[in-house]
């Protein structure tokens, strides 16, 4: 009985699926591949995915994270994060003579394309999402004149549209499924002719992770969600766990953040992780729990996931060469402009 790993009656329910989704996996590998192919530095606009550990790991390998495109010195490579960017950001990169790699998740790109299509057909678009979240900023930027943000059911009362027969709703991909449907119901009550997107905008990974937590929350007195504070889908898992019946649910980046007091009177602990969380962090949490008598682990399986996305096509080109050509082109253009500018003034 030297190392207590399982105490009678104490157990851990481990959610499946959990952790990395296909879009996150693709984005993280894209940064690693870019560093491998082109050498450091590779600039990344915003956190590539919302996870502290992932960002710090990539920084050590030579990635430089910036908040604004203008922070990247000309002639460099900049990568756009999995959350997507507005068209204006692509324009900023072109102005800054930067070679770009777009690591936007294909499921976010799908929502962007829907926004463009409905805006072209002159619909009012009601975008359900969290104000200030990068994904929402990116999608809104596709059709700013047509999009109104609806941040939950309480926002519905103040929504106004031009023509009630031409209204559609879209959503951020990482929301709570139940709360989003509550918002949609309230919108439909206000705008009976509201149409829905061609296919669900909340992504498969968000839905599956919430489903597993729902099954788990009913049995676990405590649910530990591994994820970062700025990760929308991780925060939603905490909410879903509480609604499903768990007495307490907490979000932690690392096992070291767990408070032993949370275990008081708890026989069943649920464990899951957000879509941008590497499995190594979950393993540390399981180890921490095992050392405290929760060594009996049962899998709660809500779905099978086999989706993968191919890497951004830009990784097949020599982007360092492209960036250098852009700078050379600017210098050439500056020389020409300088000359014409001079004749222009003398002529005046």
VEXMARBA-621536 format. One line per field, with one value per residue (C-alpha): x, y, z; residue in one letter. Coordinates in Angstrom, 2 decimals, decimal comma. Layout:
! residues N
xx <- c(X ...) .
yy <- c(Y ...) .
zz <- c(Z ...) .
code <- c(a ...) .
END
This chain:
! residues 348
xx <- c(0,00 3,08 1,78 -1,93 -3,42 -6,97 -9,06 -12,28 -15,21 -13,06 -12,90 -12,18 -14,44 -12,33 -14,15 -13,72 -13,36 -11,31 -8,33 -7,04 -9,53 -8,51 -8,30 -5,99 -3,82 -3,43 -2,58 0,03 1,70 1,66 3,73 6,18 6,51 7,02 9,82 11,37 11,16 11,96 13,83 13,03 11,50 7,98 5,54 2,05 -0,77 -2,57 -2,14 -2,18 -4,67 -5,93 -3,60 -0,84 1,34 1,14 2,05 5,02 6,27 6,15 7,85 10,77 11,04 11,23 7,65 6,97 3,39 2,15 -1,21 -1,09 0,09 2,00 4,32 5,87 8,97 8,63 10,01 8,98 6,51 3,30 0,81 -2,86 -4,25 -6,84 -9,52 -9,41 -8,96 -10,97 -10,12 -8,56 -5,81 -4,83 -4,63 -2,40 -0,06 0,15 0,93 3,60 5,26 4,75 4,48 1,42 0,35 -3,34 -3,91 -7,61 -9,60 -11,59 -14,75 -14,27 -13,61 -16,97 -18,72 -16,77 -17,98 -21,56 -21,28 -20,00 -22,71 -25,61 -24,21 -24,01 -27,69 -28,33 -29,45 -29,15 -26,86 -27,28 -23,97 -24,30 -21,01 -18,92 -17,97 -14,22 -13,44 -10,98 -13,23 -16,15 -13,93 -12,76 -16,25 -17,74 -14,98 -16,20 -19,41 -19,38 -22,38 -24,60 -23,62 -25,10 -23,54 -25,94 -24,13 -26,58 -30,36 -30,33 -29,13 -32,13 -34,47 -32,33 -31,70 -33,09 -33,15 -34,01 -36,30 -37,74 -38,09 -34,32 -32,65 -30,24 -28,32 -24,72 -22,59 -19,12 -17,90 -17,05 -20,27 -22,48 -24,86 -27,78 -27,35 -27,02 -30,29 -31,92 -30,70 -31,94 -35,38 -35,63 -34,59 -37,17 -39,87 -38,91 -38,25 -40,46 -38,92 -35,36 -33,42 -30,69 -27,22 -27,04 -25,28 -24,59 -21,87 -20,90 -18,15 -18,20 -15,42 -17,20 -20,41 -18,72 -16,74 -19,89 -21,78 -19,16 -19,20 -23,01 -22,84 -20,12 -21,52 -24,56 -22,33 -19,31 -19,47 -16,39 -15,35 -11,86 -11,55 -7,99 -7,83 -6,86 -8,94 -9,19 -10,39 -14,07 -14,75 -12,96 -15,00 -18,18 -17,23 -17,20 -20,70 -22,01 -20,65 -22,48 -25,73 -25,43 -25,46 -21,86 -21,58 -18,42 -16,43 -13,11 -10,86 -7,11 -4,11 -1,98 -2,40 -0,53 -3,53 -5,89 -6,84 -6,95 -9,94 -12,01 -11,77 -13,53 -16,43 -15,90 -15,96 -16,20 -14,06 -14,75 -11,78 -11,82 -9,87 -10,61 -9,96 -6,56 -5,10 -2,25 -2,84 0,33 -1,48 -4,40 -1,96 -0,46 -3,93 -4,66 -1,32 -2,09 -5,47 -3,98 -1,55 -4,59 -6,45 -8,33 -6,55 -9,54 -10,17 -13,26 -13,71 -16,95 -17,20 -19,62 -18,38 -15,69 -13,59 -11,59 -11,62 -8,27 -7,47 -4,61 -1,95 -2,16 -1,15 1,33 3,70 4,40 6,08 9,33 7,89 11,24 11,90 8,39 8,86 12,23 10,66 7,87 10,42 12,53 9,39 8,57 12,07 11,84 8,41 9,68 12,47 9,97 7,52 10,33 11,22 7,66 7,06 9,99 8,81 5,29 6,43 8,67 5,81 3,54) .
yy <- c(0,00 2,28 4,52 4,95 5,20 3,95 4,28 2,27 4,23 7,00 7,24 9,49 9,77 10,74 12,37 11,21 13,01 15,75 17,91 18,72 19,11 18,85 22,64 23,11 20,16 21,61 25,12 23,94 21,64 24,51 26,71 23,86 23,08 26,75 27,04 23,83 24,90 28,59 28,88 31,37 33,81 33,07 35,70 34,67 37,20 36,57 33,32 30,49 28,70 29,78 27,76 29,10 25,96 25,65 29,32 29,12 25,89 27,46 30,64 28,51 27,10 30,58 31,72 35,38 36,24 39,74 41,44 43,60 42,91 46,24 44,82 42,41 43,85 43,86 40,94 38,43 35,57 36,03 33,30 33,91 31,93 29,15 31,69 33,46 37,10 39,81 40,69 43,96 41,92 40,34 43,89 44,99 42,06 42,97 46,61 45,46 43,30 40,10 36,52 34,97 31,52 31,23 28,65 29,53 26,42 25,28 25,20 28,91 29,62 27,97 30,55 33,39 32,17 31,99 35,59 36,78 34,88 36,18 39,73 39,57 38,59 41,63 39,72 41,07 38,59 37,98 36,57 34,74 34,95 36,60 40,21 40,75 37,10 36,85 34,55 36,99 39,92 37,94 36,86 40,33 41,83 39,85 41,92 44,64 46,50 43,43 41,79 42,42 40,62 38,82 37,91 35,45 35,41 38,66 40,54 39,62 42,37 45,15 43,55 45,51 44,53 46,33 43,67 40,85 38,61 38,73 37,68 34,79 33,70 32,43 31,60 31,40 27,77 27,34 28,24 26,32 24,34 24,71 28,44 29,07 27,24 29,30 32,47 31,14 30,37 33,89 35,34 33,19 34,45 38,02 37,32 34,38 34,33 33,98 31,42 29,11 28,51 25,67 23,52 23,94 26,53 25,19 22,76 19,00 19,13 21,70 19,67 16,33 17,68 19,22 15,96 13,95 16,49 16,35 12,58 12,97 15,93 13,97 11,55 13,62 15,94 17,77 18,37 19,60 21,15 21,58 24,74 28,41 31,35 32,89 29,66 30,02 26,30 25,42 27,96 26,55 23,05 24,42 25,86 22,66 20,55 22,67 22,61 18,83 18,46 18,64 20,36 22,21 22,65 24,46 25,53 24,95 25,33 22,90 20,23 22,52 24,89 22,29 23,04 19,96 21,50 20,85 17,11 17,34 14,89 14,03 10,41 10,96 13,49 14,22 15,25 16,76 19,29 22,03 21,74 23,47 21,42 18,90 15,50 15,79 18,35 15,96 13,17 15,43 16,01 12,25 11,64 14,36 12,74 9,22 10,40 11,42 8,15 8,72 6,13 4,26 5,81 5,14 6,46 8,31 8,08 10,39 10,14 8,90 11,55 10,84 14,24 15,64 18,70 19,08 21,68 25,26 25,20 28,07 25,64 24,14 27,35 29,15 31,96 33,51 34,06 35,48 37,90 39,08 39,61 41,72 43,98 44,26 45,11 47,88 49,34 49,27 50,91 53,52 54,42 54,87 56,80 59,00 59,88 60,63 62,54 64,82 65,58 66,10 68,88 70,62 70,58 72,29) .
zz <- c(0,00 -0,33 -3,15 -2,72 -6,18 -5,74 -2,63 -2,45 -3,84 -5,28 -9,03 -11,99 -15,03 -18,02 -20,94 -24,50 -26,76 -25,07 -25,94 -29,41 -32,22 -35,89 -36,36 -33,38 -34,35 -37,85 -36,56 -34,03 -36,58 -39,10 -36,74 -36,04 -39,77 -40,68 -38,09 -39,43 -43,09 -42,85 -39,55 -36,78 -36,43 -37,65 -36,44 -35,34 -35,13 -31,82 -29,93 -32,50 -30,20 -26,79 -24,60 -22,37 -22,51 -26,31 -26,82 -24,43 -26,06 -29,53 -28,28 -27,09 -30,63 -32,17 -32,79 -31,98 -31,03 -31,85 -31,31 -34,44 -37,98 -37,94 -35,26 -37,78 -39,53 -43,34 -45,28 -42,61 -42,41 -40,44 -39,59 -38,86 -35,93 -35,96 -34,96 -38,33 -39,30 -41,05 -44,70 -43,48 -41,79 -45,11 -46,51 -43,59 -44,29 -47,98 -47,09 -44,65 -47,36 -45,39 -46,60 -44,94 -43,77 -42,98 -40,23 -39,83 -38,93 -42,01 -39,87 -39,06 -42,76 -43,49 -41,25 -42,94 -46,35 -45,10 -43,86 -47,26 -49,15 -47,03 -47,09 -50,90 -50,90 -48,66 -45,56 -42,05 -40,28 -36,55 -35,33 -32,03 -30,14 -27,46 -27,93 -28,33 -29,12 -32,03 -34,02 -33,74 -34,79 -37,84 -38,94 -38,35 -40,49 -43,52 -43,71 -41,04 -42,51 -42,42 -39,13 -35,68 -32,72 -30,37 -27,16 -25,58 -25,01 -23,01 -26,10 -28,24 -27,04 -28,49 -31,90 -34,85 -38,52 -41,77 -43,23 -41,11 -44,17 -44,84 -41,60 -40,94 -37,86 -37,76 -34,73 -33,27 -33,48 -29,77 -27,93 -25,54 -27,76 -25,33 -24,74 -28,48 -29,17 -26,40 -28,19 -31,55 -30,06 -28,66 -32,04 -33,86 -31,55 -32,44 -36,14 -37,22 -40,72 -39,37 -41,38 -40,10 -41,57 -44,13 -41,51 -37,82 -37,12 -33,68 -34,56 -34,08 -31,46 -29,29 -29,42 -28,68 -25,73 -24,25 -24,76 -22,84 -19,99 -19,81 -19,32 -16,73 -14,81 -13,72 -11,78 -10,76 -7,74 -9,07 -12,68 -13,57 -17,02 -18,26 -20,35 -20,42 -19,17 -22,64 -24,27 -25,07 -25,56 -22,26 -20,29 -21,83 -20,54 -16,96 -17,46 -19,06 -16,17 -13,59 -15,56 -15,90 -12,10 -10,97 -7,60 -8,64 -11,85 -12,23 -15,09 -14,59 -16,88 -14,87 -12,19 -9,78 -9,82 -8,31 -4,72 -2,46 -0,67 -3,82 -3,09 0,26 0,31 -3,36 -4,49 -8,26 -10,16 -13,82 -15,98 -19,46 -21,52 -24,02 -27,74 -27,58 -24,71 -25,21 -23,57 -21,45 -19,26 -18,70 -17,78 -15,10 -13,63 -13,60 -11,87 -9,29 -8,57 -8,39 -5,71 -3,66 -3,96 -7,20 -9,28 -10,67 -14,11 -16,24 -19,76 -20,59 -24,36 -26,14 -29,74 -32,11 -33,83 -36,95 -38,66 -39,85 -41,98 -44,44 -43,62 -45,01 -48,68 -48,18 -46,45 -49,87 -51,12 -50,29 -48,21 -47,24 -50,96 -51,44 -48,53 -49,88 -53,33 -51,79 -50,08 -53,24 -55,20 -52,70 -52,94 -56,73 -56,61 -54,14 -56,56 -59,41 -57,24 -55,98 -59,57 -60,65 -57,44 -58,29 -61,83 -60,48 -58,12 -60,65 -63,16 -60,60) .
code <- c(x x x x x x x x x x x x x x x x x x x x x x x x x x x x x x x x x x x x x x x x x x x x x x x x x x x x x x x x x x x x x x x x x x x x x x x x x x x x x x x x x x x x x x x x x x x x x x x x x x x x x x x x x x x x x x x x x x x x x x x x x x x x x x x x x x x x x x x x x x x x x x x x x x x x x x x x x x x x x x x x x x x x x x x x x x x x x x x x x x x x x x x x x x x x x x x x x x x x x x x x x x x x x x x x x x x x x x x x x x x x x x x x x x x x x x x x x x x x x x x x x x x x x x x x x x x x x x x x x x x x x x x x x x x x x x x x x x x x x x x x x x x x x x x x x x x x x x x x x x x x x x x x x x x x x x x x x x x x x x x x x x x x x x x x x x x x x x x x x x x x x x x x x x x x) .
END
